[in-house]
């Protein structure tokens, strides 16, 4: 019979998969209302960071333990979240998400470089399977190239790299608590978005021009993202890695259904075949590493 100890971590991971499979839609709604993806990302993560600073005392107790690894974590996870949102706003949801799910490949490589973890018998197979899936999905007969075709696809790919790097750094920075890692996530995303906003100019005017309904949605999203970060971290801390990876694949199901129903996006047969390769590789990757996007 399921116990509370078993149900809560599963619920935490599934809630994260649900939120991240749907988060593209409110960001697109805000963009249609005149709030750019960059500005919306900055505000939502700033609100989550602000809330965390008040309700997570652990953050203040651990501030003296921050160092180079915390900075690397902030930069990598910040780009993972910022790149993911921007890619979802301007690209096809499932193609972007599947490119993001090449993260197991980069995680294997980063683990080798930073943690000196050697590939086991699954490692080379996972890399080959993921790359074959990406090549099938992205292949363009006209250009004869399997490379991403749009800025959004490149953003999704690079965000997956950032996520993979953040997983490895998070494992390396084992001295940091779940609360501190979540706070670093919010801070990193906020600080990474800010320079781009300042470079564009007119930040004060853009913020002051946001209408009340949009502010309501931004506040709601900030709260949801903050809560999701903590529940996901709790889930992956209390579940075996291979089980967490399987549960996180629910995000692909949510994204496929929501993109079809809300944006009328549908993948072709070739893209589904490539997706099957990538999903299978993600399932096998649970035997290789632990961790998931903490956003």
Secondary structure, 3 states (H helix, E strand, C coil): CCCHHHHHHHHHHHHHHHHHHHHHHHHHHHHHCCCCHHHHHHHHHHHHHHHHHHHCHHHHHCHHHCCHHHHHHHHHHHHHHHHHHHHHHHCCHHHHHHHHCCHHHHHHHHHHHHHCCCCCCCHHHHHHHHHHHHHHHHCECCCCECCCCCHHHHHHHHHHHHHHHHHHHHHHCCCCCHHHHHHHHHHHHHHHHHHHHHHHCCHHHHHHCCCHHHHHHHHHHHHHHHHHHHHHHHHHHHCCHHHHHHHHCHHHHHHHHHHHHHHCCCCCHHHHHHHHHHHHHHHHHCCCCCCCCCC
